[in-house]
Amino acid sequence: MEKYFIVVAGGKGSRMGGDIPKQFQLLQGVPILFHTLKRLHSFVPDATIVLVIPQAHLSLWQQLVATYGMPAPLQVAYGGANRFESVRNGLNQINSDNDALVAVHDGVRPFVSREVVLRCFDAAALSGAVIPTIRPVETIRLSDADGRSHVFPRRHCHLVQTPQVFRLPLLRKAYLQEYRETFTDDASVVESMGHPIEMVEGNSENIKLTTPLDILLAESLVNNK
């Protein structure tokens, strides 16, 4: 079965700070996005990678490739006004009528493990829609409309990661819908059609690099590996 990665790298990185978007900032001397792309390609070398970036970032991307080399064989698609439009643009770049598997991954998650990626692909081949999750370790409290809060059992909570993997026909059908604010990830788009989402175990290192503190943790993870 054909496999595809849609790597979404359109964030502005306002919480990260710096002069360039977070996906292009350096981690151990190499752009974060390059770490992610190299990792995915090494895990599934026969998969086609579609990188989705804002058109305004194309020249920066080209400059980085000229400096650091192409991190993996890939196609480039332009991002949209939000993640929903960006993923849809990436899907439109896939010219296949086969029942393929598509993994949508955040460009700023460079520490996903090989086991998680393969686990998601294997499970999606059977169920059609799979997400990796981990359990929270902190106590969870929910706030009510009146401002009061109460403890919520964390055994019922899951923290969602990427890649989120789907059968291609299912994901294409889901992205024919009009955008809604409730579409916070790809699973929520697919689930809105009534298709169940299967959860598999993720890996705790698979963090989304969003703040300067995340970069400090990322540096430590790179050094340890």
N, C-alpha and C positions, 0 to 999 in steps of 0.2 A: 504493500500500500504506500502510495506517495506521501511524503511528509513535508510540511512547510512550517517555517517560523515567520510570524509577523512581529517584528521588534519595534515597539512604539517608543519613539524618542523625541517627543515634541514639547516637553515641559520647559518652562522658563526658569525654574529653579530660584524663585524669589526667596524662599526660606533658606536656601543654601548660601546665598550671597555670592559675591564675585562678579567679574565682568562678563563672563560667558555662561551659557546655560549649563546646568549641573551635569548633564550627560557628557559634556565635552571637557569638563574639568579633569585635572590629572590625578591619577591614583598610582603611586609608585612610578611616576614619570610617564604614564600612558593614559590616554583618555578613558574615563569610566566605561563609556559605550564600547570601546575597543575590547576591553576585558570581557564584556558580556558577549559580544559577537564571536570572539575567538572561542569562548567556552562552549557556546551552543554548537558551533561548527565542529569542535572536537568531539562532542558527545554524539552528534548525528551528522556525520560528514556528507551523507547523501541527501540531506534535506535542503530544500531551497529556502533561502533567507530573503525576506522582503523587509527592508529597513524603511520605516516611516518617519520622516523628519519634515519640519516646516520648510517651505520653499525658501524663506528668508535665511535659513541656516545652510543652504546648499554650498555656498562659497566657503563657509567655515569648514564644513565637512570635507570639501575638496582640499583645502589647505592642510587639514589634519592628515588626510590620506597621503598627501605628498610628503609630509614630515615623518609619519610613523608607518606608512605602508598600509595596503588594504588588509583589514583584519580578517576578512573571510569573503568568499565569493557571495555576492548578493545583488539584489535589485533595489533600486530606490524608488519610493513613492512619496508623494507630498502629503503632509498632514492637513487636517481640517481645523475647524474652529474649536473642536473638543475631541476627547478621546474617541467617542463614538464615530465621528466623521473620519478620524484618522485610521481607525481599524477598518472601516468600510472602504476607504481608499486603498489600504493594503490588500484587502480581499479582491478588489477590482484588478489588482496587478497579477493575480493568480489565474493563469490561462489553462485551466484543467477542467475537464468534464468528468473526471474519475472520482470515485468515492475516497478522497484523500483525507488525511488528518492535518489539522491546522492548529499550531500552538501559538497563542498570543502571549508575548512576554514583555515586561517592562525593561527598557534599555538601561535603567539604573538599578537593576538587580543582577550584579555580576557574580554572585556567590551561590546560585542555584546548583544543586549537586546533580551529577550524572544519574544517580539512582532515581531522583525525583523526576527528571525529564523523561526517562525511559518508562517509569511507572505510570506517568500521566498518558503517554502515548499508548501504552499497552491497554490501560483501562478504557481510554476513549475509543479504541477500536471495537470494544464490546458495548459500552453504554452510550457512546456518542457525545458525552459532555462531562468533563472531569476538571476539578480544580484541586491544587494542593493546599492543605491547611495545616496549621499547628495550633496547639492548645495554649491559651493564655496562662501565665503563671501568677499574675496579679489578681487580687480580689476585684470583682466586677460589681459596680453599682449602677443602677438605672435611675434617672431623674424623671419625676412626673411633671405634668403641666403646671402644677401648683408650686413647683420648686423643691418639693420634698424628694428624697432618694431612698432607695432600698437595695439591699444586696440581691444580686442575681447569681444563681448557681453557675459557676464558670464551666462546669462539665457540659453545659448546653452551648457553650461559645466556641467558635472557631475563628482564627485569624487567617484571612484568605491571602494567598500568594499567587504568583504566576510561575511557570506558564500555565494558562488555562487552555485545555486542548479539546477540540471538537471535530466531529465529522464535517467535512467541507460543505456538503449540501445543507446540513442543519444550520451552520453558521451563516451561510449566504442567505438563507430564508429569514433568519432572525434579523439580519442587518438590512432587510428590505423595509423594516418598520420605520416609522417616524421617531425621531429622538425624543426621549423623555428624561426629566431630571432624575428619575429613579434608576436610570441606567448608570450605575456606578462602576461596573466592570462588565466583561463579556458574558460572564455567567448570568448576570441579572438580565441581559438582553435576551439570551436564549431561554431562560426560565420564564420570561414574560409570555412566551408562547405555550407554556404548559409542559415543557420538557424538563424532566428531573435532572438535577445536577448531582453527580457522584463526587464524593470527597475522598482524596487519598492523602497519605502522610507526606507533609512537606519537610523541609530542613530548616532548622532555626537560624542558620547562617544566611539564609536567602532573604536578607533585609533589603528594603527599598531605600536607597541613599537619598535622603531628603534634606538633612540638616548638617551643619559642620560636625556635630557630635557623631553622626553616622560615618563621616569620613574618617574620624579618629578610630572608630571601631573597624572600618574597612582596612585601614592601614595595618592594624593588628592582625586581622584575618590573613592578609597577604603575607605578612612576615611569618606567621605561624605555618603557612602552607609552603 
